[in-house]
Amino acid sequence: MSRSTLNVRIPEDKHQYLRLKSTHSGKQLQEIVIECIDLYQEKDEDYVSKFKPLIDSKNEESTHGA
């Protein structure tokens, strides 16, 4: 899976939480952010019903075209 940069502004307290969680867990900040997004996606009904099938079909197209 390829990676891309995500630049967003978040409240300082959320940033502090991510830094502390990263330090405490011994994981890189990007790993913590990915885990947060994964947990959000699991509960996001729009993602499960609408977006995931679109993403999966695009991934299938890119692997078959490679």
N, CA, C and O atoms as a Maestro MAE file, in Angstrom:
{
 s_m_m2io_version
 :::
 2.0.0
}

f_m_ct {
 s_m_title
 :::
 protein
 m_atom[264] {
  # First column is atom index #
  i_m_mmod_type
  r_m_x_coord
  r_m_y_coord
  r_m_z_coord
  i_m_residue_number
  s_m_chain_name
  s_m_pdb_residue_name
  s_m_pdb_atom_name
  i_m_atomic_number
  :::
  1 25 0.855 -1.172 0.000 1 A "MET " " N  " 7
  2 3 0.000 0.000 0.000 1 A "MET " " CA " 6
  3 2 0.900 1.233 0.000 1 A "MET " " C  " 6
  4 15 1.844 1.337 0.783 1 A "MET " " O  " 8
  5 25 0.590 2.139 -0.876 2 A "SER " " N  " 7
  6 3 1.381 3.369 -0.929 2 A "SER " " CA " 6
  7 2 0.963 4.312 0.198 2 A "SER " " C  " 6
  8 15 -0.127 4.193 0.759 2 A "SER " " O  " 8
  9 25 1.835 5.228 0.507 3 A "ARG " " N  " 7
  10 3 1.563 6.197 1.571 3 A "ARG " " CA " 6
  11 2 1.533 7.588 0.976 3 A "ARG " " C  " 6
  12 15 2.206 7.873 -0.015 3 A "ARG " " O  " 8
  13 25 0.746 8.447 1.592 4 A "SER " " N  " 7
  14 3 0.708 9.837 1.173 4 A "SER " " CA " 6
  15 2 0.681 10.723 2.408 4 A "SER " " C  " 6
  16 15 0.323 10.280 3.500 4 A "SER " " O  " 8
  17 25 1.059 11.963 2.224 5 A "THR " " N  " 7
  18 3 1.126 12.918 3.325 5 A "THR " " CA " 6
  19 2 -0.241 13.522 3.558 5 A "THR " " C  " 6
  20 15 -0.975 13.822 2.617 5 A "THR " " O  " 8
  21 25 -0.573 13.695 4.831 6 A "LEU " " N  " 7
  22 3 -1.820 14.336 5.236 6 A "LEU " " CA " 6
  23 2 -1.463 15.514 6.125 6 A "LEU " " C  " 6
  24 15 -0.934 15.334 7.223 6 A "LEU " " O  " 8
  25 25 -1.746 16.698 5.660 7 A "ASN " " N  " 7
  26 3 -1.474 17.909 6.444 7 A "ASN " " CA " 6
  27 2 -2.792 18.503 6.904 7 A "ASN " " C  " 6
  28 15 -3.594 18.975 6.098 7 A "ASN " " O  " 8
  29 25 -3.003 18.472 8.207 8 A "VAL " " N  " 7
  30 3 -4.224 19.037 8.777 8 A "VAL " " CA " 6
  31 2 -3.890 19.814 10.035 8 A "VAL " " C  " 6
  32 15 -2.888 19.551 10.700 8 A "VAL " " O  " 8
  33 25 -4.732 20.760 10.347 9 A "ARG " " N  " 7
  34 3 -4.600 21.495 11.605 9 A "ARG " " CA " 6
  35 2 -5.599 20.901 12.580 9 A "ARG " " C  " 6
  36 15 -6.775 20.733 12.257 9 A "ARG " " O  " 8
  37 25 -5.121 20.584 13.777 10 A "ILE " " N  " 7
  38 3 -5.982 20.036 14.805 10 A "ILE " " CA " 6
  39 2 -5.785 20.839 16.087 10 A "ILE " " C  " 6
  40 15 -4.756 21.496 16.251 10 A "ILE " " O  " 8
  41 25 -6.748 20.796 16.986 11 A "PRO " " N  " 7
  42 3 -6.583 21.514 18.246 11 A "PRO " " CA " 6
  43 2 -5.344 21.018 19.002 11 A "PRO " " C  " 6
  44 15 -4.985 19.843 18.933 11 A "PRO " " O  " 8
  45 25 -4.712 21.930 19.711 12 A "GLU " " N  " 7
  46 3 -3.471 21.599 20.422 12 A "GLU " " CA " 6
  47 2 -3.659 20.457 21.412 12 A "GLU " " C  " 6
  48 15 -2.761 19.629 21.567 12 A "GLU " " O  " 8
  49 25 -4.805 20.393 22.084 13 A "ASP " " N  " 7
  50 3 -5.001 19.306 23.046 13 A "ASP " " CA " 6
  51 2 -5.062 17.945 22.364 13 A "ASP " " C  " 6
  52 15 -4.630 16.947 22.941 13 A "ASP " " O  " 8
  53 25 -5.591 17.891 21.151 14 A "LYS " " N  " 7
  54 3 -5.613 16.623 20.396 14 A "LYS " " CA " 6
  55 2 -4.196 16.260 19.954 14 A "LYS " " C  " 6
  56 15 -3.807 15.092 19.990 14 A "LYS " " O  " 8
  57 25 -3.443 17.252 19.545 15 A "HIS " " N  " 7
  58 3 -2.058 17.026 19.141 15 A "HIS " " CA " 6
  59 2 -1.238 16.525 20.329 15 A "HIS " " C  " 6
  60 15 -0.431 15.604 20.203 15 A "HIS " " O  " 8
  61 25 -1.462 17.150 21.475 16 A "GLN " " N  " 7
  62 3 -0.754 16.737 22.683 16 A "GLN " " CA " 6
  63 2 -1.109 15.289 23.039 16 A "GLN " " C  " 6
  64 15 -0.235 14.506 23.413 16 A "GLN " " O  " 8
  65 25 -2.385 14.939 22.922 17 A "TYR " " N  " 7
  66 3 -2.810 13.567 23.186 17 A "TYR " " CA " 6
  67 2 -2.065 12.590 22.274 17 A "TYR " " C  " 6
  68 15 -1.543 11.576 22.738 17 A "TYR " " O  " 8
  69 25 -2.019 12.896 20.983 18 A "LEU " " N  " 7
  70 3 -1.358 12.003 20.032 18 A "LEU " " CA " 6
  71 2 0.130 11.851 20.342 18 A "LEU " " C  " 6
  72 15 0.679 10.753 20.262 18 A "LEU " " O  " 8
  73 25 0.776 12.963 20.696 19 A "ARG " " N  " 7
  74 3 2.205 12.894 21.048 19 A "ARG " " CA " 6
  75 2 2.423 12.053 22.300 19 A "ARG " " C  " 6
  76 15 3.321 11.212 22.338 19 A "ARG " " O  " 8
  77 25 1.599 12.280 23.328 20 A "LEU " " N  " 7
  78 3 1.728 11.514 24.572 20 A "LEU " " CA " 6
  79 2 1.440 10.027 24.345 20 A "LEU " " C  " 6
  80 15 2.152 9.166 24.862 20 A "LEU " " O  " 8
  81 25 0.415 9.740 23.586 21 A "LYS " " N  " 7
  82 3 0.077 8.345 23.285 21 A "LYS " " CA " 6
  83 2 1.213 7.682 22.524 21 A "LYS " " C  " 6
  84 15 1.552 6.528 22.787 21 A "LYS " " O  " 8
  85 25 1.793 8.399 21.596 22 A "SER " " N  " 7
  86 3 2.921 7.887 20.830 22 A "SER " " CA " 6
  87 2 4.106 7.582 21.736 22 A "SER " " C  " 6
  88 15 4.699 6.507 21.651 22 A "SER " " O  " 8
  89 25 4.443 8.517 22.590 23 A "THR " " N  " 7
  90 3 5.569 8.342 23.504 23 A "THR " " CA " 6
  91 2 5.316 7.197 24.477 23 A "THR " " C  " 6
  92 15 6.188 6.359 24.703 23 A "THR " " O  " 8
  93 25 4.123 7.169 25.047 24 A "HIS " " N  " 7
  94 3 3.784 6.159 26.046 24 A "HIS " " CA " 6
  95 2 3.742 4.752 25.446 24 A "HIS " " C  " 6
  96 15 4.152 3.789 26.094 24 A "HIS " " O  " 8
  97 25 3.250 4.632 24.216 25 A "SER " " N  " 7
  98 3 3.092 3.312 23.594 25 A "SER " " CA " 6
  99 2 4.349 2.843 22.875 25 A "SER " " C  " 6
  100 15 4.484 1.662 22.554 25 A "SER " " O  " 8
  101 25 5.281 3.783 22.620 26 A "GLY " " N  " 7
  102 3 6.478 3.423 21.869 26 A "GLY " " CA " 6
  103 2 6.239 3.305 20.369 26 A "GLY " " C  " 6
  104 15 7.081 2.785 19.637 26 A "GLY " " O  " 8
  105 25 5.089 3.791 19.920 27 A "LYS " " N  " 7
  106 3 4.756 3.755 18.493 27 A "LYS " " CA " 6
  107 2 5.024 5.114 17.877 27 A "LYS " " C  " 6
  108 15 5.060 6.131 18.569 27 A "LYS " " O  " 8
  109 25 5.210 5.117 16.570 28 A "GLN " " N  " 7
  110 3 5.385 6.379 15.855 28 A "GLN " " CA " 6
  111 2 4.041 7.099 15.783 28 A "GLN " " C  " 6
  112 15 2.979 6.478 15.815 28 A "GLN " " O  " 8
  113 25 4.118 8.415 15.687 29 A "LEU " " N  " 7
  114 3 2.911 9.233 15.609 29 A "LEU " " CA " 6
  115 2 2.006 8.772 14.467 29 A "LEU " " C  " 6
  116 15 0.789 8.698 14.638 29 A "LEU " " O  " 8
  117 25 2.580 8.466 13.315 30 A "GLN " " N  " 7
  118 3 1.741 8.056 12.184 30 A "GLN " " CA " 6
  119 2 1.023 6.737 12.472 30 A "GLN " " C  " 6
  120 15 -0.089 6.532 11.985 30 A "GLN " " O  " 8
  121 25 1.620 5.853 13.238 31 A "GLU " " N  " 7
  122 3 0.950 4.614 13.615 31 A "GLU " " CA " 6
  123 2 -0.274 4.898 14.480 31 A "GLU " " C  " 6
  124 15 -1.323 4.279 14.303 31 A "GLU " " O  " 8
  125 25 -0.135 5.834 15.412 32 A "ILE " " N  " 7
  126 3 -1.248 6.202 16.283 32 A "ILE " " CA " 6
  127 2 -2.382 6.819 15.462 32 A "ILE " " C  " 6
  128 15 -3.550 6.494 15.673 32 A "ILE " " O  " 8
  129 25 -2.042 7.701 14.536 33 A "VAL " " N  " 7
  130 3 -3.061 8.340 13.698 33 A "VAL " " CA " 6
  131 2 -3.776 7.291 12.846 33 A "VAL " " C  " 6
  132 15 -4.998 7.340 12.706 33 A "VAL " " O  " 8
  133 25 -3.033 6.351 12.280 34 A "ILE " " N  " 7
  134 3 -3.644 5.288 11.477 34 A "ILE " " CA " 6
  135 2 -4.590 4.456 12.333 34 A "ILE " " C  " 6
  136 15 -5.682 4.111 11.883 34 A "ILE " " O  " 8
  137 25 -4.189 4.128 13.563 35 A "GLU " " N  " 7
  138 3 -5.060 3.375 14.463 35 A "GLU " " CA " 6
  139 2 -6.338 4.160 14.760 35 A "GLU " " C  " 6
  140 15 -7.424 3.580 14.795 35 A "GLU " " O  " 8
  141 25 -6.221 5.458 14.970 36 A "CYS " " N  " 7
  142 3 -7.396 6.301 15.229 36 A "CYS " " CA " 6
  143 2 -8.350 6.275 14.039 36 A "CYS " " C  " 6
  144 15 -9.560 6.133 14.210 36 A "CYS " " O  " 8
  145 25 -7.807 6.410 12.851 37 A "ILE " " N  " 7
  146 3 -8.644 6.395 11.643 37 A "ILE " " CA " 6
  147 2 -9.295 5.028 11.470 37 A "ILE " " C  " 6
  148 15 -10.471 4.944 11.116 37 A "ILE " " O  " 8
  149 25 -8.542 3.956 11.715 38 A "ASP " " N  " 7
  150 3 -9.105 2.607 11.611 38 A "ASP " " CA " 6
  151 2 -10.294 2.424 12.554 38 A "ASP " " C  " 6
  152 15 -11.328 1.883 12.163 38 A "ASP " " O  " 8
  153 25 -10.138 2.881 13.803 39 A "LEU " " N  " 7
  154 3 -11.234 2.767 14.770 39 A "LEU " " CA " 6
  155 2 -12.450 3.588 14.335 39 A "LEU " " C  " 6
  156 15 -13.590 3.149 14.484 39 A "LEU " " O  " 8
  157 25 -12.197 4.772 13.802 40 A "TYR " " N  " 7
  158 3 -13.291 5.625 13.334 40 A "TYR " " CA " 6
  159 2 -14.024 4.947 12.168 40 A "TYR " " C  " 6
  160 15 -15.254 4.926 12.123 40 A "TYR " " O  " 8
  161 25 -13.253 4.399 11.233 41 A "GLN " " N  " 7
  162 3 -13.858 3.754 10.067 41 A "GLN " " CA " 6
  163 2 -14.754 2.585 10.463 41 A "GLN " " C  " 6
  164 15 -15.806 2.379 9.857 41 A "GLN " " O  " 8
  165 25 -14.350 1.825 11.466 42 A "GLU " " N  " 7
  166 3 -15.142 0.676 11.897 42 A "GLU " " CA " 6
  167 2 -16.546 1.086 12.334 42 A "GLU " " C  " 6
  168 15 -17.494 0.315 12.187 42 A "GLU " " O  " 8
  169 25 -16.681 2.295 12.868 43 A "LYS " " N  " 7
  170 3 -17.967 2.768 13.390 43 A "LYS " " CA " 6
  171 2 -18.700 3.705 12.423 43 A "LYS " " C  " 6
  172 15 -19.833 4.107 12.685 43 A "LYS " " O  " 8
  173 25 -18.058 4.046 11.320 44 A "ASP " " N  " 7
  174 3 -18.632 4.995 10.371 44 A "ASP " " CA " 6
  175 2 -19.535 4.262 9.377 44 A "ASP " " C  " 6
  176 15 -19.050 3.572 8.480 44 A "ASP " " O  " 8
  177 25 -20.841 4.417 9.544 45 A "GLU " " N  " 7
  178 3 -21.796 3.714 8.694 45 A "GLU " " CA " 6
  179 2 -21.662 4.121 7.222 45 A "GLU " " C  " 6
  180 15 -21.800 3.276 6.338 45 A "GLU " " O  " 8
  181 25 -21.398 5.391 6.954 46 A "ASP " " N  " 7
  182 3 -21.207 5.833 5.569 46 A "ASP " " CA " 6
  183 2 -19.999 5.148 4.943 46 A "ASP " " C  " 6
  184 15 -20.047 4.726 3.788 46 A "ASP " " O  " 8
  185 25 -18.926 5.041 5.703 47 A "TYR " " N  " 7
  186 3 -17.731 4.375 5.174 47 A "TYR " " CA " 6
  187 2 -18.039 2.926 4.833 47 A "TYR " " C  " 6
  188 15 -17.724 2.457 3.739 47 A "TYR " " O  " 8
  189 25 -18.653 2.221 5.771 48 A "VAL " " N  " 7
  190 3 -18.913 0.800 5.584 48 A "VAL " " CA " 6
  191 2 -19.853 0.566 4.406 48 A "VAL " " C  " 6
  192 15 -19.622 -0.331 3.595 48 A "VAL " " O  " 8
  193 25 -20.907 1.365 4.311 49 A "SER " " N  " 7
  194 3 -21.918 1.118 3.283 49 A "SER " " CA " 6
  195 2 -21.613 1.755 1.930 49 A "SER " " C  " 6
  196 15 -21.995 1.210 0.894 49 A "SER " " O  " 8
  197 25 -20.931 2.899 1.925 50 A "LYS " " N  " 7
  198 3 -20.746 3.632 0.670 50 A "LYS " " CA " 6
  199 2 -19.298 3.716 0.219 50 A "LYS " " C  " 6
  200 15 -18.983 3.396 -0.927 50 A "LYS " " O  " 8
  201 25 -18.425 4.141 1.103 51 A "PHE " " N  " 7
  202 3 -17.054 4.460 0.703 51 A "PHE " " CA " 6
  203 2 -16.165 3.233 0.570 51 A "PHE " " C  " 6
  204 15 -15.371 3.150 -0.366 51 A "PHE " " O  " 8
  205 25 -16.283 2.277 1.491 52 A "LYS " " N  " 7
  206 3 -15.417 1.103 1.452 52 A "LYS " " CA " 6
  207 2 -15.574 0.332 0.141 52 A "LYS " " C  " 6
  208 15 -14.568 -0.052 -0.456 52 A "LYS " " O  " 8
  209 25 -16.817 0.089 -0.332 53 A "PRO " " N  " 7
  210 3 -16.944 -0.603 -1.622 53 A "PRO " " CA " 6
  211 2 -16.274 0.163 -2.780 53 A "PRO " " C  " 6
  212 15 -15.704 -0.450 -3.682 53 A "PRO " " O  " 8
  213 25 -16.345 1.498 -2.749 54 A "LEU " " N  " 7
  214 3 -15.686 2.294 -3.789 54 A "LEU " " CA " 6
  215 2 -14.172 2.151 -3.708 54 A "LEU " " C  " 6
  216 15 -13.501 1.971 -4.724 54 A "LEU " " O  " 8
  217 25 -13.643 2.231 -2.498 55 A "ILE " " N  " 7
  218 3 -12.201 2.112 -2.298 55 A "ILE " " CA " 6
  219 2 -11.729 0.718 -2.693 55 A "ILE " " C  " 6
  220 15 -10.706 0.572 -3.363 55 A "ILE " " O  " 8
  221 25 -12.476 -0.309 -2.279 56 A "ASP " " N  " 7
  222 3 -12.103 -1.679 -2.607 56 A "ASP " " CA " 6
  223 2 -12.102 -1.905 -4.116 56 A "ASP " " C  " 6
  224 15 -11.205 -2.563 -4.641 56 A "ASP " " O  " 8
  225 25 -13.102 -1.364 -4.819 57 A "SER " " N  " 7
  226 3 -13.157 -1.561 -6.272 57 A "SER " " CA " 6
  227 2 -12.000 -0.839 -6.963 57 A "SER " " C  " 6
  228 15 -11.459 -1.351 -7.943 57 A "SER " " O  " 8
  229 25 -11.611 0.343 -6.470 58 A "LYS " " N  " 7
  230 3 -10.463 1.052 -7.042 58 A "LYS " " CA " 6
  231 2 -9.174 0.279 -6.781 58 A "LYS " " C  " 6
  232 15 -8.307 0.217 -7.653 58 A "LYS " " O  " 8
  233 25 -9.038 -0.308 -5.603 59 A "ASN " " N  " 7
  234 3 -7.855 -1.096 -5.282 59 A "ASN " " CA " 6
  235 2 -7.770 -2.330 -6.162 59 A "ASN " " C  " 6
  236 15 -6.681 -2.707 -6.595 59 A "ASN " " O  " 8
  237 25 -8.911 -2.969 -6.435 60 A "GLU " " N  " 7
  238 3 -8.924 -4.133 -7.321 60 A "GLU " " CA " 6
  239 2 -8.498 -3.732 -8.725 60 A "GLU " " C  " 6
  240 15 -7.723 -4.443 -9.365 60 A "GLU " " O  " 8
  241 25 -9.002 -2.590 -9.211 61 A "GLU " " N  " 7
  242 3 -8.630 -2.118 -10.545 61 A "GLU " " CA " 6
  243 2 -7.130 -1.857 -10.637 61 A "GLU " " C  " 6
  244 15 -6.500 -2.200 -11.638 61 A "GLU " " O  " 8
  245 25 -6.558 -1.255 -9.601 62 A "SER " " N  " 7
  246 3 -5.130 -0.921 -9.647 62 A "SER " " CA " 6
  247 2 -4.268 -2.168 -9.544 62 A "SER " " C  " 6
  248 15 -3.180 -2.198 -10.120 62 A "SER " " O  " 8
  249 25 -4.709 -3.190 -8.837 63 A "THR " " N  " 7
  250 3 -3.898 -4.407 -8.743 63 A "THR " " CA " 6
  251 2 -4.018 -5.253 -10.013 63 A "THR " " C  " 6
  252 15 -3.072 -5.944 -10.391 63 A "THR " " O  " 8
  253 25 -5.167 -5.200 -10.662 64 A "HIS " " N  " 7
  254 3 -5.333 -5.955 -11.913 64 A "HIS " " CA " 6
  255 2 -4.621 -5.248 -13.079 64 A "HIS " " C  " 6
  256 15 -4.182 -5.891 -14.032 64 A "HIS " " O  " 8
  257 25 -4.519 -3.940 -12.986 65 A "GLY " " N  " 7
  258 3 -3.876 -3.180 -14.063 65 A "GLY " " CA " 6
  259 2 -2.373 -3.134 -13.941 65 A "GLY " " C  " 6
  260 15 -1.702 -2.668 -14.862 65 A "GLY " " O  " 8
  261 25 -1.815 -3.605 -12.831 66 A "ALA " " N  " 7
  262 3 -0.370 -3.530 -12.593 66 A "ALA " " CA " 6
  263 2 0.397 -4.607 -13.282 66 A "ALA " " C  " 6
  264 15 1.622 -4.663 -13.167 66 A "ALA " " O  " 8
  :::
 }
 m_bond[263] {
  # First column is bond index #
  i_m_from
  i_m_to
  i_m_order
  :::
  1 1 2 1
  2 2 3 1
  3 3 4 2
  4 3 5 1
  5 5 6 1
  6 6 7 1
  7 7 8 2
  8 7 9 1
  9 9 10 1
  10 10 11 1
  11 11 12 2
  12 11 13 1
  13 13 14 1
  14 14 15 1
  15 15 16 2
  16 15 17 1
  17 17 18 1
  18 18 19 1
  19 19 20 2
  20 19 21 1
  21 21 22 1
  22 22 23 1
  23 23 24 2
  24 23 25 1
  25 25 26 1
  26 26 27 1
  27 27 28 2
  28 27 29 1
  29 29 30 1
  30 30 31 1
  31 31 32 2
  32 31 33 1
  33 33 34 1
  34 34 35 1
  35 35 36 2
  36 35 37 1
  37 37 38 1
  38 38 39 1
  39 39 40 2
  40 39 41 1
  41 41 42 1
  42 42 43 1
  43 43 44 2
  44 43 45 1
  45 45 46 1
  46 46 47 1
  47 47 48 2
  48 47 49 1
  49 49 50 1
  50 50 51 1
  51 51 52 2
  52 51 53 1
  53 53 54 1
  54 54 55 1
  55 55 56 2
  56 55 57 1
  57 57 58 1
  58 58 59 1
  59 59 60 2
  60 59 61 1
  61 61 62 1
  62 62 63 1
  63 63 64 2
  64 63 65 1
  65 65 66 1
  66 66 67 1
  67 67 68 2
  68 67 69 1
  69 69 70 1
  70 70 71 1
  71 71 72 2
  72 71 73 1
  73 73 74 1
  74 74 75 1
  75 75 76 2
  76 75 77 1
  77 77 78 1
  78 78 79 1
  79 79 80 2
  80 79 81 1
  81 81 82 1
  82 82 83 1
  83 83 84 2
  84 83 85 1
  85 85 86 1
  86 86 87 1
  87 87 88 2
  88 87 89 1
  89 89 90 1
  90 90 91 1
  91 91 92 2
  92 91 93 1
  93 93 94 1
  94 94 95 1
  95 95 96 2
  96 95 97 1
  97 97 98 1
  98 98 99 1
  99 99 100 2
  100 99 101 1
  101 101 102 1
  102 102 103 1
  103 103 104 2
  104 103 105 1
  105 105 106 1
  106 106 107 1
  107 107 108 2
  108 107 109 1
  109 109 110 1
  110 110 111 1
  111 111 112 2
  112 111 113 1
  113 113 114 1
  114 114 115 1
  115 115 116 2
  116 115 117 1
  117 117 118 1
  118 118 119 1
  119 119 120 2
  120 119 121 1
  121 121 122 1
  122 122 123 1
  123 123 124 2
  124 123 125 1
  125 125 126 1
  126 126 127 1
  127 127 128 2
  128 127 129 1
  129 129 130 1
  130 130 131 1
  131 131 132 2
  132 131 133 1
  133 133 134 1
  134 134 135 1
  135 135 136 2
  136 135 137 1
  137 137 138 1
  138 138 139 1
  139 139 140 2
  140 139 141 1
  141 141 142 1
  142 142 143 1
  143 143 144 2
  144 143 145 1
  145 145 146 1
  146 146 147 1
  147 147 148 2
  148 147 149 1
  149 149 150 1
  150 150 151 1
  151 151 152 2
  152 151 153 1
  153 153 154 1
  154 154 155 1
  155 155 156 2
  156 155 157 1
  157 157 158 1
  158 158 159 1
  159 159 160 2
  160 159 161 1
  161 161 162 1
  162 162 163 1
  163 163 164 2
  164 163 165 1
  165 165 166 1
  166 166 167 1
  167 167 168 2
  168 167 169 1
  169 169 170 1
  170 170 171 1
  171 171 172 2
  172 171 173 1
  173 173 174 1
  174 174 175 1
  175 175 176 2
  176 175 177 1
  177 177 178 1
  178 178 179 1
  179 179 180 2
  180 179 181 1
  181 181 182 1
  182 182 183 1
  183 183 184 2
  184 183 185 1
  185 185 186 1
  186 186 187 1
  187 187 188 2
  188 187 189 1
  189 189 190 1
  190 190 191 1
  191 191 192 2
  192 191 193 1
  193 193 194 1
  194 194 195 1
  195 195 196 2
  196 195 197 1
  197 197 198 1
  198 198 199 1
  199 199 200 2
  200 199 201 1
  201 201 202 1
  202 202 203 1
  203 203 204 2
  204 203 205 1
  205 205 206 1
  206 206 207 1
  207 207 208 2
  208 207 209 1
  209 209 210 1
  210 210 211 1
  211 211 212 2
  212 211 213 1
  213 213 214 1
  214 214 215 1
  215 215 216 2
  216 215 217 1
  217 217 218 1
  218 218 219 1
  219 219 220 2
  220 219 221 1
  221 221 222 1
  222 222 223 1
  223 223 224 2
  224 223 225 1
  225 225 226 1
  226 226 227 1
  227 227 228 2
  228 227 229 1
  229 229 230 1
  230 230 231 1
  231 231 232 2
  232 231 233 1
  233 233 234 1
  234 234 235 1
  235 235 236 2
  236 235 237 1
  237 237 238 1
  238 238 239 1
  239 239 240 2
  240 239 241 1
  241 241 242 1
  242 242 243 1
  243 243 244 2
  244 243 245 1
  245 245 246 1
  246 246 247 1
  247 247 248 2
  248 247 249 1
  249 249 250 1
  250 250 251 1
  251 251 252 2
  252 251 253 1
  253 253 254 1
  254 254 255 1
  255 255 256 2
  256 255 257 1
  257 257 258 1
  258 258 259 1
  259 259 260 2
  260 259 261 1
  261 261 262 1
  262 262 263 1
  263 263 264 2
  :::
 }
}
